[in-house]
């Protein structure tokens, strides 16, 4: 077990490039991690890291050793965790990242049912609109859209990620009728700034019959959050392009209307992401299957489709 612990210290240090950060993730002291790696090097008879006051880099032998033991370590840890689950049921801390408003609206309401099914799982949920490093930051899963898919991570589709144009009836009554995308250029736009880049993206509208047209709203104001844009549009201050999950409550309540309802923006899919393992931890498998089941049961893919 001491050798296994040393290998874990080595792998985590190699992943993050720091004994201090590896220690934080392992709930150890940096000194303990460094000492454990040194013992492993002595046992193997090779140096695994080049150490300096500012950096920690793998030697050639360290790179070779990491390629051979990294995946095996994860498989062993998952097997141990699954066997150690309470009463044969999935157990342990479940670390998940999700968008702030999307998580509050559509994931948090499922928590009670999830815990009734899996009482030995302890949720550790992080609400952030930025993409996380699923493997590097130790997340079991993430829910979101528009993420790059790094090596070792798989995605299961939950719903389409469509965006639609919305405005209050008051705004539409006070302005000229909008008959096509070309009419949008004269209207006040409530534009969304990307939390990742800080820029306002250029969007292309898609018609139900697959025609395309650039979106040319006049920038009246910018927001960094779709929920805020919906609340602003509801005041009759302009037309907003927002994700369907945020627009649906307003559309169903009648406080916002779709503008050009035959047109929308196709922004890919909202998916659930998790690390690809031959033996997925029981807690992660339980969560992934539960979310897919409940999204299908609630018909969210249909509700979030703009077509």
GUFIRO-306806 format. One record per residue (C-alpha): residue number from 1; residue in one letter; z, x negated, y negated. Coordinates in steps of 0.2 Angstrom, whole numbers. Layout:
<nupa><resi>NUM</resi><resn>a</resn><z>Z</z><x>X</x><y>Y</y></nupa>
...
//
This chain:
<nupa><resi>1</resi><resn>x</resn><z>0</z><x>0</x><y>0</y></nupa>
<nupa><resi>2</resi><resn>x</resn><z>3</z><x>-15</x><y>-12</y></nupa>
<nupa><resi>3</resi><resn>x</resn><z>-15</z><x>-20</x><y>-9</y></nupa>
<nupa><resi>4</resi><resn>x</resn><z>-21</z><x>-3</x><y>-12</y></nupa>
<nupa><resi>5</resi><resn>x</resn><z>-11</z><x>-2</x><y>-28</y></nupa>
<nupa><resi>6</resi><resn>x</resn><z>-18</z><x>-19</x><y>-34</y></nupa>
<nupa><resi>7</resi><resn>x</resn><z>-36</z><x>-13</x><y>-30</y></nupa>
<nupa><resi>8</resi><resn>x</resn><z>-33</z><x>3</x><y>-41</y></nupa>
<nupa><resi>9</resi><resn>x</resn><z>-26</z><x>-8</x><y>-55</y></nupa>
<nupa><resi>10</resi><resn>x</resn><z>-42</z><x>-19</x><y>-54</y></nupa>
<nupa><resi>11</resi><resn>x</resn><z>-54</z><x>-4</x><y>-53</y></nupa>
<nupa><resi>12</resi><resn>x</resn><z>-46</z><x>5</x><y>-68</y></nupa>
<nupa><resi>13</resi><resn>x</resn><z>-46</z><x>-11</x><y>-78</y></nupa>
<nupa><resi>14</resi><resn>x</resn><z>-64</z><x>-15</x><y>-75</y></nupa>
<nupa><resi>15</resi><resn>x</resn><z>-69</z><x>3</x><y>-80</y></nupa>
<nupa><resi>16</resi><resn>x</resn><z>-60</z><x>2</x><y>-97</y></nupa>
<nupa><resi>17</resi><resn>x</resn><z>-61</z><x>-17</x><y>-100</y></nupa>
<nupa><resi>18</resi><resn>x</resn><z>-42</z><x>-18</x><y>-104</y></nupa>
<nupa><resi>19</resi><resn>x</resn><z>-26</z><x>-20</x><y>-95</y></nupa>
<nupa><resi>20</resi><resn>x</resn><z>-17</z><x>-10</x><y>-108</y></nupa>
<nupa><resi>21</resi><resn>x</resn><z>-29</z><x>5</x><y>-107</y></nupa>
<nupa><resi>22</resi><resn>x</resn><z>-28</z><x>4</x><y>-88</y></nupa>
<nupa><resi>23</resi><resn>x</resn><z>-9</z><x>4</x><y>-89</y></nupa>
<nupa><resi>24</resi><resn>x</resn><z>-9</z><x>19</x><y>-100</y></nupa>
<nupa><resi>25</resi><resn>x</resn><z>-20</z><x>29</x><y>-88</y></nupa>
<nupa><resi>26</resi><resn>x</resn><z>-9</z><x>23</x><y>-73</y></nupa>
<nupa><resi>27</resi><resn>x</resn><z>7</z><x>26</x><y>-81</y></nupa>
<nupa><resi>28</resi><resn>x</resn><z>12</z><x>7</x><y>-79</y></nupa>
<nupa><resi>29</resi><resn>x</resn><z>15</z><x>-7</x><y>-91</y></nupa>
<nupa><resi>30</resi><resn>x</resn><z>1</z><x>-19</x><y>-96</y></nupa>
<nupa><resi>31</resi><resn>x</resn><z>11</z><x>-33</x><y>-88</y></nupa>
<nupa><resi>32</resi><resn>x</resn><z>13</z><x>-24</x><y>-72</y></nupa>
<nupa><resi>33</resi><resn>x</resn><z>-6</z><x>-21</x><y>-71</y></nupa>
<nupa><resi>34</resi><resn>x</resn><z>-10</z><x>-39</x><y>-76</y></nupa>
<nupa><resi>35</resi><resn>x</resn><z>2</z><x>-45</x><y>-63</y></nupa>
<nupa><resi>36</resi><resn>x</resn><z>-5</z><x>-34</x><y>-49</y></nupa>
<nupa><resi>37</resi><resn>x</resn><z>-23</z><x>-40</x><y>-53</y></nupa>
<nupa><resi>38</resi><resn>x</resn><z>-17</z><x>-58</x><y>-52</y></nupa>
<nupa><resi>39</resi><resn>x</resn><z>-9</z><x>-55</x><y>-35</y></nupa>
<nupa><resi>40</resi><resn>x</resn><z>-26</z><x>-47</x><y>-29</y></nupa>
<nupa><resi>41</resi><resn>x</resn><z>-35</z><x>-62</x><y>-36</y></nupa>
<nupa><resi>42</resi><resn>x</resn><z>-23</z><x>-74</x><y>-27</y></nupa>
<nupa><resi>43</resi><resn>x</resn><z>-25</z><x>-64</x><y>-10</y></nupa>
<nupa><resi>44</resi><resn>x</resn><z>-44</z><x>-65</x><y>-12</y></nupa>
<nupa><resi>45</resi><resn>x</resn><z>-45</z><x>-83</x><y>-18</y></nupa>
<nupa><resi>46</resi><resn>x</resn><z>-57</z><x>-78</x><y>-32</y></nupa>
<nupa><resi>47</resi><resn>x</resn><z>-56</z><x>-74</x><y>-50</y></nupa>
<nupa><resi>48</resi><resn>x</resn><z>-61</z><x>-56</x><y>-54</y></nupa>
<nupa><resi>49</resi><resn>x</resn><z>-59</z><x>-57</x><y>-73</y></nupa>
<nupa><resi>50</resi><resn>x</resn><z>-63</z><x>-68</x><y>-87</y></nupa>
<nupa><resi>51</resi><resn>x</resn><z>-48</z><x>-66</x><y>-99</y></nupa>
<nupa><resi>52</resi><resn>x</resn><z>-47</z><x>-70</x><y>-117</y></nupa>
<nupa><resi>53</resi><resn>x</resn><z>-36</z><x>-64</x><y>-131</y></nupa>
<nupa><resi>54</resi><resn>x</resn><z>-49</z><x>-51</x><y>-136</y></nupa>
<nupa><resi>55</resi><resn>x</resn><z>-59</z><x>-46</x><y>-121</y></nupa>
<nupa><resi>56</resi><resn>x</resn><z>-58</z><x>-44</x><y>-102</y></nupa>
<nupa><resi>57</resi><resn>x</resn><z>-74</z><x>-46</x><y>-93</y></nupa>
<nupa><resi>58</resi><resn>x</resn><z>-79</z><x>-46</x><y>-75</y></nupa>
<nupa><resi>59</resi><resn>x</resn><z>-84</z><x>-62</x><y>-66</y></nupa>
<nupa><resi>60</resi><resn>x</resn><z>-99</z><x>-62</x><y>-54</y></nupa>
<nupa><resi>61</resi><resn>x</resn><z>-87</z><x>-60</x><y>-40</y></nupa>
<nupa><resi>62</resi><resn>x</resn><z>-78</z><x>-46</x><y>-49</y></nupa>
<nupa><resi>63</resi><resn>x</resn><z>-94</z><x>-37</x><y>-51</y></nupa>
<nupa><resi>64</resi><resn>x</resn><z>-98</z><x>-38</x><y>-33</y></nupa>
<nupa><resi>65</resi><resn>x</resn><z>-80</z><x>-33</x><y>-28</y></nupa>
<nupa><resi>66</resi><resn>x</resn><z>-81</z><x>-18</x><y>-40</y></nupa>
<nupa><resi>67</resi><resn>x</resn><z>-98</z><x>-12</x><y>-33</y></nupa>
<nupa><resi>68</resi><resn>x</resn><z>-90</z><x>-12</x><y>-15</y></nupa>
<nupa><resi>69</resi><resn>x</resn><z>-73</z><x>-4</x><y>-18</y></nupa>
<nupa><resi>70</resi><resn>x</resn><z>-75</z><x>7</x><y>-33</y></nupa>
<nupa><resi>71</resi><resn>x</resn><z>-83</z><x>22</x><y>-24</y></nupa>
<nupa><resi>72</resi><resn>x</resn><z>-72</z><x>20</x><y>-9</y></nupa>
<nupa><resi>73</resi><resn>x</resn><z>-56</z><x>20</x><y>-19</y></nupa>
<nupa><resi>74</resi><resn>x</resn><z>-61</z><x>37</x><y>-26</y></nupa>
<nupa><resi>75</resi><resn>x</resn><z>-65</z><x>44</x><y>-9</y></nupa>
<nupa><resi>76</resi><resn>x</resn><z>-48</z><x>38</x><y>-2</y></nupa>
<nupa><resi>77</resi><resn>x</resn><z>-38</z><x>44</x><y>-17</y></nupa>
<nupa><resi>78</resi><resn>x</resn><z>-47</z><x>61</x><y>-16</y></nupa>
<nupa><resi>79</resi><resn>x</resn><z>-43</z><x>62</x><y>3</y></nupa>
<nupa><resi>80</resi><resn>x</resn><z>-25</z><x>58</x><y>0</y></nupa>
<nupa><resi>81</resi><resn>x</resn><z>-23</z><x>71</x><y>-14</y></nupa>
<nupa><resi>82</resi><resn>x</resn><z>-31</z><x>84</x><y>-3</y></nupa>
<nupa><resi>83</resi><resn>x</resn><z>-20</z><x>81</x><y>12</y></nupa>
<nupa><resi>84</resi><resn>x</resn><z>-5</z><x>80</x><y>0</y></nupa>
<nupa><resi>85</resi><resn>x</resn><z>-9</z><x>97</x><y>-8</y></nupa>
<nupa><resi>86</resi><resn>x</resn><z>5</z><x>110</x><y>-7</y></nupa>
<nupa><resi>87</resi><resn>x</resn><z>5</z><x>120</x><y>10</y></nupa>
<nupa><resi>88</resi><resn>x</resn><z>-14</z><x>115</x><y>12</y></nupa>
<nupa><resi>89</resi><resn>x</resn><z>-18</z><x>123</x><y>-5</y></nupa>
<nupa><resi>90</resi><resn>x</resn><z>-26</z><x>114</x><y>-19</y></nupa>
<nupa><resi>91</resi><resn>x</resn><z>-13</z><x>106</x><y>-30</y></nupa>
<nupa><resi>92</resi><resn>x</resn><z>-11</z><x>93</x><y>-44</y></nupa>
<nupa><resi>93</resi><resn>x</resn><z>-15</z><x>91</x><y>-63</y></nupa>
<nupa><resi>94</resi><resn>x</resn><z>-32</z><x>98</x><y>-67</y></nupa>
<nupa><resi>95</resi><resn>x</resn><z>-39</z><x>89</x><y>-83</y></nupa>
<nupa><resi>96</resi><resn>x</resn><z>-53</z><x>99</x><y>-90</y></nupa>
<nupa><resi>97</resi><resn>x</resn><z>-63</z><x>98</x><y>-107</y></nupa>
<nupa><resi>98</resi><resn>x</resn><z>-71</z><x>113</x><y>-115</y></nupa>
<nupa><resi>99</resi><resn>x</resn><z>-77</z><x>118</x><y>-132</y></nupa>
<nupa><resi>100</resi><resn>x</resn><z>-63</z><x>125</x><y>-144</y></nupa>
<nupa><resi>101</resi><resn>x</resn><z>-69</z><x>143</x><y>-147</y></nupa>
<nupa><resi>102</resi><resn>x</resn><z>-79</z><x>145</x><y>-131</y></nupa>
<nupa><resi>103</resi><resn>x</resn><z>-64</z><x>139</x><y>-121</y></nupa>
<nupa><resi>104</resi><resn>x</resn><z>-53</z><x>151</x><y>-130</y></nupa>
<nupa><resi>105</resi><resn>x</resn><z>-65</z><x>166</x><y>-129</y></nupa>
<nupa><resi>106</resi><resn>x</resn><z>-71</z><x>164</x><y>-111</y></nupa>
<nupa><resi>107</resi><resn>x</resn><z>-61</z><x>152</x><y>-101</y></nupa>
<nupa><resi>108</resi><resn>x</resn><z>-43</z><x>154</x><y>-106</y></nupa>
<nupa><resi>109</resi><resn>x</resn><z>-43</z><x>173</x><y>-102</y></nupa>
<nupa><resi>110</resi><resn>x</resn><z>-47</z><x>168</x><y>-84</y></nupa>
<nupa><resi>111</resi><resn>x</resn><z>-31</z><x>156</x><y>-83</y></nupa>
<nupa><resi>112</resi><resn>x</resn><z>-19</z><x>170</x><y>-76</y></nupa>
<nupa><resi>113</resi><resn>x</resn><z>-30</z><x>174</x><y>-62</y></nupa>
<nupa><resi>114</resi><resn>x</resn><z>-34</z><x>156</x><y>-58</y></nupa>
<nupa><resi>115</resi><resn>x</resn><z>-16</z><x>152</x><y>-57</y></nupa>
<nupa><resi>116</resi><resn>x</resn><z>-12</z><x>167</x><y>-46</y></nupa>
<nupa><resi>117</resi><resn>x</resn><z>-24</z><x>160</x><y>-33</y></nupa>
<nupa><resi>118</resi><resn>x</resn><z>-19</z><x>142</x><y>-35</y></nupa>
<nupa><resi>119</resi><resn>x</resn><z>-1</z><x>141</x><y>-41</y></nupa>
<nupa><resi>120</resi><resn>x</resn><z>1</z><x>123</x><y>-36</y></nupa>
<nupa><resi>121</resi><resn>x</resn><z>-12</z><x>117</x><y>-49</y></nupa>
<nupa><resi>122</resi><resn>x</resn><z>-6</z><x>112</x><y>-66</y></nupa>
<nupa><resi>123</resi><resn>x</resn><z>-19</z><x>114</x><y>-80</y></nupa>
<nupa><resi>124</resi><resn>x</resn><z>-21</z><x>100</x><y>-93</y></nupa>
<nupa><resi>125</resi><resn>x</resn><z>-35</z><x>108</x><y>-104</y></nupa>
<nupa><resi>126</resi><resn>x</resn><z>-42</z><x>99</x><y>-119</y></nupa>
<nupa><resi>127</resi><resn>x</resn><z>-52</z><x>109</x><y>-132</y></nupa>
<nupa><resi>128</resi><resn>x</resn><z>-65</z><x>98</x><y>-141</y></nupa>
<nupa><resi>129</resi><resn>x</resn><z>-83</z><x>101</x><y>-146</y></nupa>
<nupa><resi>130</resi><resn>x</resn><z>-88</z><x>83</x><y>-143</y></nupa>
<nupa><resi>131</resi><resn>x</resn><z>-94</z><x>77</x><y>-126</y></nupa>
<nupa><resi>132</resi><resn>x</resn><z>-81</z><x>67</x><y>-117</y></nupa>
<nupa><resi>133</resi><resn>x</resn><z>-83</z><x>52</x><y>-105</y></nupa>
<nupa><resi>134</resi><resn>x</resn><z>-79</z><x>62</x><y>-89</y></nupa>
<nupa><resi>135</resi><resn>x</resn><z>-76</z><x>48</x><y>-78</y></nupa>
<nupa><resi>136</resi><resn>x</resn><z>-70</z><x>35</x><y>-90</y></nupa>
<nupa><resi>137</resi><resn>x</resn><z>-57</z><x>47</x><y>-98</y></nupa>
<nupa><resi>138</resi><resn>x</resn><z>-51</z><x>54</x><y>-81</y></nupa>
<nupa><resi>139</resi><resn>x</resn><z>-57</z><x>72</x><y>-83</y></nupa>
<nupa><resi>140</resi><resn>x</resn><z>-59</z><x>82</x><y>-67</y></nupa>
<nupa><resi>141</resi><resn>x</resn><z>-72</z><x>94</x><y>-76</y></nupa>
<nupa><resi>142</resi><resn>x</resn><z>-80</z><x>98</x><y>-92</y></nupa>
<nupa><resi>143</resi><resn>x</resn><z>-88</z><x>114</x><y>-98</y></nupa>
<nupa><resi>144</resi><resn>x</resn><z>-101</z><x>114</x><y>-112</y></nupa>
<nupa><resi>145</resi><resn>x</resn><z>-120</z><x>113</x><y>-116</y></nupa>
<nupa><resi>146</resi><resn>x</resn><z>-132</z><x>100</x><y>-122</y></nupa>
<nupa><resi>147</resi><resn>x</resn><z>-123</z><x>86</x><y>-113</y></nupa>
<nupa><resi>148</resi><resn>x</resn><z>-132</z><x>70</x><y>-107</y></nupa>
<nupa><resi>149</resi><resn>x</resn><z>-129</z><x>68</x><y>-89</y></nupa>
<nupa><resi>150</resi><resn>x</resn><z>-123</z><x>51</x><y>-85</y></nupa>
<nupa><resi>151</resi><resn>x</resn><z>-124</z><x>43</x><y>-68</y></nupa>
<nupa><resi>152</resi><resn>x</resn><z>-111</z><x>49</x><y>-56</y></nupa>
<nupa><resi>153</resi><resn>x</resn><z>-109</z><x>66</x><y>-64</y></nupa>
<nupa><resi>154</resi><resn>x</resn><z>-117</z><x>83</x><y>-58</y></nupa>
<nupa><resi>155</resi><resn>x</resn><z>-119</z><x>99</x><y>-67</y></nupa>
<nupa><resi>156</resi><resn>x</resn><z>-119</z><x>117</x><y>-61</y></nupa>
<nupa><resi>157</resi><resn>x</resn><z>-127</z><x>130</x><y>-73</y></nupa>
<nupa><resi>158</resi><resn>x</resn><z>-116</z><x>144</x><y>-79</y></nupa>
<nupa><resi>159</resi><resn>x</resn><z>-127</z><x>153</x><y>-92</y></nupa>
<nupa><resi>160</resi><resn>x</resn><z>-142</z><x>150</x><y>-104</y></nupa>
<nupa><resi>161</resi><resn>x</resn><z>-138</z><x>142</x><y>-120</y></nupa>
<nupa><resi>162</resi><resn>x</resn><z>-148</z><x>153</x><y>-132</y></nupa>
<nupa><resi>163</resi><resn>x</resn><z>-145</z><x>153</x><y>-151</y></nupa>
<nupa><resi>164</resi><resn>x</resn><z>-150</z><x>169</x><y>-161</y></nupa>
<nupa><resi>165</resi><resn>x</resn><z>-151</z><x>173</x><y>-180</y></nupa>
<nupa><resi>166</resi><resn>x</resn><z>-138</z><x>185</x><y>-186</y></nupa>
<nupa><resi>167</resi><resn>x</resn><z>-134</z><x>193</x><y>-202</y></nupa>
<nupa><resi>168</resi><resn>x</resn><z>-123</z><x>207</x><y>-209</y></nupa>
<nupa><resi>169</resi><resn>x</resn><z>-131</z><x>224</x><y>-212</y></nupa>
<nupa><resi>170</resi><resn>x</resn><z>-126</z><x>223</x><y>-231</y></nupa>
<nupa><resi>171</resi><resn>x</resn><z>-136</z><x>207</x><y>-232</y></nupa>
<nupa><resi>172</resi><resn>x</resn><z>-151</z><x>214</x><y>-224</y></nupa>
<nupa><resi>173</resi><resn>x</resn><z>-151</z><x>230</x><y>-235</y></nupa>
<nupa><resi>174</resi><resn>x</resn><z>-151</z><x>219</x><y>-251</y></nupa>
<nupa><resi>175</resi><resn>x</resn><z>-165</z><x>208</x><y>-246</y></nupa>
<nupa><resi>176</resi><resn>x</resn><z>-184</z><x>210</x><y>-241</y></nupa>
<nupa><resi>177</resi><resn>x</resn><z>-188</z><x>215</x><y>-224</y></nupa>
<nupa><resi>178</resi><resn>x</resn><z>-190</z><x>200</x><y>-212</y></nupa>
<nupa><resi>179</resi><resn>x</resn><z>-205</z><x>203</x><y>-201</y></nupa>
<nupa><resi>180</resi><resn>x</resn><z>-209</z><x>186</x><y>-195</y></nupa>
<nupa><resi>181</resi><resn>x</resn><z>-202</z><x>168</x><y>-195</y></nupa>
<nupa><resi>182</resi><resn>x</resn><z>-212</z><x>164</x><y>-210</y></nupa>
<nupa><resi>183</resi><resn>x</resn><z>-202</z><x>176</x><y>-220</y></nupa>
<nupa><resi>184</resi><resn>x</resn><z>-186</z><x>166</x><y>-217</y></nupa>
<nupa><resi>185</resi><resn>x</resn><z>-190</z><x>153</x><y>-230</y></nupa>
<nupa><resi>186</resi><resn>x</resn><z>-184</z><x>164</x><y>-244</y></nupa>
<nupa><resi>187</resi><resn>x</resn><z>-168</z><x>168</x><y>-236</y></nupa>
<nupa><resi>188</resi><resn>x</resn><z>-151</z><x>160</x><y>-238</y></nupa>
<nupa><resi>189</resi><resn>x</resn><z>-146</z><x>151</x><y>-222</y></nupa>
<nupa><resi>190</resi><resn>x</resn><z>-129</z><x>147</x><y>-215</y></nupa>
<nupa><resi>191</resi><resn>x</resn><z>-133</z><x>131</x><y>-206</y></nupa>
<nupa><resi>192</resi><resn>x</resn><z>-123</z><x>122</x><y>-192</y></nupa>
<nupa><resi>193</resi><resn>x</resn><z>-119</z><x>104</x><y>-194</y></nupa>
<nupa><resi>194</resi><resn>x</resn><z>-119</z><x>95</x><y>-177</y></nupa>
<nupa><resi>195</resi><resn>x</resn><z>-101</z><x>89</x><y>-173</y></nupa>
<nupa><resi>196</resi><resn>x</resn><z>-109</z><x>74</x><y>-164</y></nupa>
<nupa><resi>197</resi><resn>x</resn><z>-120</z><x>67</x><y>-177</y></nupa>
<nupa><resi>198</resi><resn>x</resn><z>-115</z><x>76</x><y>-193</y></nupa>
<nupa><resi>199</resi><resn>x</resn><z>-133</z><x>81</x><y>-196</y></nupa>
<nupa><resi>200</resi><resn>x</resn><z>-141</z><x>98</x><y>-198</y></nupa>
<nupa><resi>201</resi><resn>x</resn><z>-153</z><x>99</x><y>-183</y></nupa>
<nupa><resi>202</resi><resn>x</resn><z>-171</z><x>106</x><y>-185</y></nupa>
<nupa><resi>203</resi><resn>x</resn><z>-174</z><x>120</x><y>-173</y></nupa>
<nupa><resi>204</resi><resn>x</resn><z>-189</z><x>128</x><y>-166</y></nupa>
<nupa><resi>205</resi><resn>x</resn><z>-189</z><x>147</x><y>-163</y></nupa>
<nupa><resi>206</resi><resn>x</resn><z>-196</z><x>154</x><y>-147</y></nupa>
<nupa><resi>207</resi><resn>x</resn><z>-203</z><x>172</x><y>-145</y></nupa>
<nupa><resi>208</resi><resn>x</resn><z>-201</z><x>182</x><y>-129</y></nupa>
<nupa><resi>209</resi><resn>x</resn><z>-219</z><x>179</x><y>-125</y></nupa>
<nupa><resi>210</resi><resn>x</resn><z>-217</z><x>160</x><y>-127</y></nupa>
<nupa><resi>211</resi><resn>x</resn><z>-224</z><x>158</x><y>-144</y></nupa>
<nupa><resi>212</resi><resn>x</resn><z>-216</z><x>145</x><y>-155</y></nupa>
<nupa><resi>213</resi><resn>x</resn><z>-212</z><x>143</x><y>-173</y></nupa>
<nupa><resi>214</resi><resn>x</resn><z>-202</z><x>131</x><y>-184</y></nupa>
<nupa><resi>215</resi><resn>x</resn><z>-186</z><x>138</x><y>-191</y></nupa>
<nupa><resi>216</resi><resn>x</resn><z>-187</z><x>137</x><y>-210</y></nupa>
<nupa><resi>217</resi><resn>x</resn><z>-171</z><x>145</x><y>-217</y></nupa>
<nupa><resi>218</resi><resn>x</resn><z>-166</z><x>140</x><y>-235</y></nupa>
<nupa><resi>219</resi><resn>x</resn><z>-150</z><x>130</x><y>-234</y></nupa>
<nupa><resi>220</resi><resn>x</resn><z>-137</z><x>140</x><y>-244</y></nupa>
<nupa><resi>221</resi><resn>x</resn><z>-122</z><x>132</x><y>-235</y></nupa>
<nupa><resi>222</resi><resn>x</resn><z>-117</z><x>122</x><y>-219</y></nupa>
<nupa><resi>223</resi><resn>x</resn><z>-104</z><x>124</x><y>-206</y></nupa>
<nupa><resi>224</resi><resn>x</resn><z>-98</z><x>113</x><y>-192</y></nupa>
<nupa><resi>225</resi><resn>x</resn><z>-93</z><x>128</x><y>-181</y></nupa>
<nupa><resi>226</resi><resn>x</resn><z>-102</z><x>144</x><y>-175</y></nupa>
<nupa><resi>227</resi><resn>x</resn><z>-87</z><x>155</x><y>-176</y></nupa>
<nupa><resi>228</resi><resn>x</resn><z>-85</z><x>151</x><y>-194</y></nupa>
<nupa><resi>229</resi><resn>x</resn><z>-104</z><x>154</x><y>-197</y></nupa>
<nupa><resi>230</resi><resn>x</resn><z>-102</z><x>171</x><y>-189</y></nupa>
<nupa><resi>231</resi><resn>x</resn><z>-87</z><x>175</x><y>-200</y></nupa>
<nupa><resi>232</resi><resn>x</resn><z>-97</z><x>169</x><y>-215</y></nupa>
<nupa><resi>233</resi><resn>x</resn><z>-112</z><x>179</x><y>-211</y></nupa>
<nupa><resi>234</resi><resn>x</resn><z>-101</z><x>195</x><y>-208</y></nupa>
<nupa><resi>235</resi><resn>x</resn><z>-97</z><x>194</x><y>-227</y></nupa>
<nupa><resi>236</resi><resn>x</resn><z>-116</z><x>196</x><y>-231</y></nupa>
<nupa><resi>237</resi><resn>x</resn><z>-118</z><x>178</x><y>-237</y></nupa>
<nupa><resi>238</resi><resn>x</resn><z>-133</z><x>174</x><y>-228</y></nupa>
<nupa><resi>239</resi><resn>x</resn><z>-142</z><x>172</x><y>-211</y></nupa>
<nupa><resi>240</resi><resn>x</resn><z>-134</z><x>161</x><y>-197</y></nupa>
<nupa><resi>241</resi><resn>x</resn><z>-141</z><x>153</x><y>-182</y></nupa>
<nupa><resi>242</resi><resn>x</resn><z>-127</z><x>154</x><y>-169</y></nupa>
<nupa><resi>243</resi><resn>x</resn><z>-124</z><x>152</x><y>-150</y></nupa>
<nupa><resi>244</resi><resn>x</resn><z>-125</z><x>168</x><y>-141</y></nupa>
<nupa><resi>245</resi><resn>x</resn><z>-107</z><x>166</x><y>-134</y></nupa>
<nupa><resi>246</resi><resn>x</resn><z>-100</z><x>167</x><y>-152</y></nupa>
<nupa><resi>247</resi><resn>x</resn><z>-112</z><x>180</x><y>-158</y></nupa>
<nupa><resi>248</resi><resn>x</resn><z>-109</z><x>192</x><y>-144</y></nupa>
<nupa><resi>249</resi><resn>x</resn><z>-92</z><x>199</x><y>-150</y></nupa>
<nupa><resi>250</resi><resn>x</resn><z>-99</z><x>202</x><y>-167</y></nupa>
<nupa><resi>251</resi><resn>x</resn><z>-115</z><x>210</x><y>-160</y></nupa>
<nupa><resi>252</resi><resn>x</resn><z>-106</z><x>221</x><y>-148</y></nupa>
<nupa><resi>253</resi><resn>x</resn><z>-94</z><x>227</x><y>-162</y></nupa>
<nupa><resi>254</resi><resn>x</resn><z>-109</z><x>230</x><y>-174</y></nupa>
<nupa><resi>255</resi><resn>x</resn><z>-102</z><x>219</x><y>-188</y></nupa>
<nupa><resi>256</resi><resn>x</resn><z>-118</z><x>208</x><y>-186</y></nupa>
<nupa><resi>257</resi><resn>x</resn><z>-136</z><x>212</x><y>-182</y></nupa>
<nupa><resi>258</resi><resn>x</resn><z>-149</z><x>201</x><y>-174</y></nupa>
<nupa><resi>259</resi><resn>x</resn><z>-163</z><x>195</x><y>-186</y></nupa>
<nupa><resi>260</resi><resn>x</resn><z>-180</z><x>194</x><y>-178</y></nupa>
<nupa><resi>261</resi><resn>x</resn><z>-173</z><x>200</x><y>-161</y></nupa>
<nupa><resi>262</resi><resn>x</resn><z>-189</z><x>195</x><y>-152</y></nupa>
<nupa><resi>263</resi><resn>x</resn><z>-186</z><x>177</x><y>-157</y></nupa>
<nupa><resi>264</resi><resn>x</resn><z>-172</z><x>164</x><y>-152</y></nupa>
<nupa><resi>265</resi><resn>x</resn><z>-169</z><x>146</x><y>-149</y></nupa>
<nupa><resi>266</resi><resn>x</resn><z>-168</z><x>139</x><y>-131</y></nupa>
<nupa><resi>267</resi><resn>x</resn><z>-155</z><x>126</x><y>-131</y></nupa>
<nupa><resi>268</resi><resn>x</resn><z>-154</z><x>123</x><y>-112</y></nupa>
<nupa><resi>269</resi><resn>x</resn><z>-139</z><x>128</x><y>-102</y></nupa>
<nupa><resi>270</resi><resn>x</resn><z>-120</z><x>130</x><y>-103</y></nupa>
<nupa><resi>271</resi><resn>x</resn><z>-114</z><x>121</x><y>-87</y></nupa>
<nupa><resi>272</resi><resn>x</resn><z>-99</z><x>115</x><y>-78</y></nupa>
<nupa><resi>273</resi><resn>x</resn><z>-99</z><x>96</x><y>-76</y></nupa>
<nupa><resi>274</resi><resn>x</resn><z>-89</z><x>86</x><y>-63</y></nupa>
<nupa><resi>275</resi><resn>x</resn><z>-90</z><x>69</x><y>-55</y></nupa>
<nupa><resi>276</resi><resn>x</resn><z>-101</z><x>67</x><y>-39</y></nupa>
<nupa><resi>277</resi><resn>x</resn><z>-90</z><x>63</x><y>-25</y></nupa>
<nupa><resi>278</resi><resn>x</resn><z>-93</z><x>64</x><y>-6</y></nupa>
<nupa><resi>279</resi><resn>x</resn><z>-75</z><x>71</x><y>-5</y></nupa>
<nupa><resi>280</resi><resn>x</resn><z>-72</z><x>82</x><y>-21</y></nupa>
<nupa><resi>281</resi><resn>x</resn><z>-53</z><x>84</x><y>-24</y></nupa>
<nupa><resi>282</resi><resn>x</resn><z>-48</z><x>102</x><y>-19</y></nupa>
<nupa><resi>283</resi><resn>x</resn><z>-41</z><x>106</x><y>-36</y></nupa>
<nupa><resi>284</resi><resn>x</resn><z>-58</z><x>102</x><y>-44</y></nupa>
<nupa><resi>285</resi><resn>x</resn><z>-68</z><x>111</x><y>-30</y></nupa>
<nupa><resi>286</resi><resn>x</resn><z>-57</z><x>126</x><y>-33</y></nupa>
<nupa><resi>287</resi><resn>x</resn><z>-59</z><x>126</x><y>-52</y></nupa>
<nupa><resi>288</resi><resn>x</resn><z>-78</z><x>124</x><y>-51</y></nupa>
<nupa><resi>289</resi><resn>x</resn><z>-80</z><x>138</x><y>-38</y></nupa>
<nupa><resi>290</resi><resn>x</resn><z>-69</z><x>150</x><y>-47</y></nupa>
<nupa><resi>291</resi><resn>x</resn><z>-77</z><x>148</x><y>-64</y></nupa>
<nupa><resi>292</resi><resn>x</resn><z>-95</z><x>150</x><y>-56</y></nupa>
<nupa><resi>293</resi><resn>x</resn><z>-88</z><x>166</x><y>-47</y></nupa>
<nupa><resi>294</resi><resn>x</resn><z>-80</z><x>173</x><y>-62</y></nupa>
<nupa><resi>295</resi><resn>x</resn><z>-95</z><x>170</x><y>-74</y></nupa>
<nupa><resi>296</resi><resn>x</resn><z>-106</z><x>178</x><y>-61</y></nupa>
<nupa><resi>297</resi><resn>x</resn><z>-94</z><x>193</x><y>-59</y></nupa>
<nupa><resi>298</resi><resn>x</resn><z>-93</z><x>196</x><y>-78</y></nupa>
<nupa><resi>299</resi><resn>x</resn><z>-112</z><x>195</x><y>-80</y></nupa>
<nupa><resi>300</resi><resn>x</resn><z>-110</z><x>182</x><y>-93</y></nupa>
<nupa><resi>301</resi><resn>x</resn><z>-127</z><x>174</x><y>-90</y></nupa>
<nupa><resi>302</resi><resn>x</resn><z>-135</z><x>191</x><y>-94</y></nupa>
<nupa><resi>303</resi><resn>x</resn><z>-124</z><x>194</x><y>-109</y></nupa>
<nupa><resi>304</resi><resn>x</resn><z>-128</z><x>177</x><y>-116</y></nupa>
<nupa><resi>305</resi><resn>x</resn><z>-147</z><x>178</x><y>-114</y></nupa>
<nupa><resi>306</resi><resn>x</resn><z>-156</z><x>182</x><y>-129</y></nupa>
<nupa><resi>307</resi><resn>x</resn><z>-172</z><x>187</x><y>-120</y></nupa>
//
